[in-house]
Amino acid sequence: MEAAAAPPGDADHYNPFSEMDDDNINYDHSLNYDAMHDLMNFLPPGWRRLTPEERGGGDDGPARPPYLHEPTGDTSWRNPNLREILGMVDERRDDDAAKRNAGNSGRGGNNKNGTD
């Protein structure tokens, strides 16, 4: 996927996890912060967010979906990067499960009657 240009004023976004020590309890959140931020805020080429005025709604009826693919005119309620975002979430969940399983593997006592 080609990277889209940064929105005005967002080139140097704030990362609350920057310069965090790896022994900090929130360190795991920092690992994918920038990548997740970019996926959520920078859209693929051809896509843009409609302004509230463009979306309409209120007395005019239901609002239009917020994402517009300009070349085709298609609109979407979902971020065009949703698959990549969910892929990162799934990968993180799998990594966490692997760490938990690795931590439990040496404890013993997994047998219901207490004999291993």
Buried (B, 14 or more C-beta within 10 A) or exposed (E): EEEBEEEEEEEEEEEEBEEBEEEEEEEBBBBBBEEBBBBEBBBBEBBBBBEEEEBEEEEEEEBBEBBBBEEEEEEEEEBBBBEBBEEBEEEBEEEEEEEEEEEEEEEEEEEEEEEE
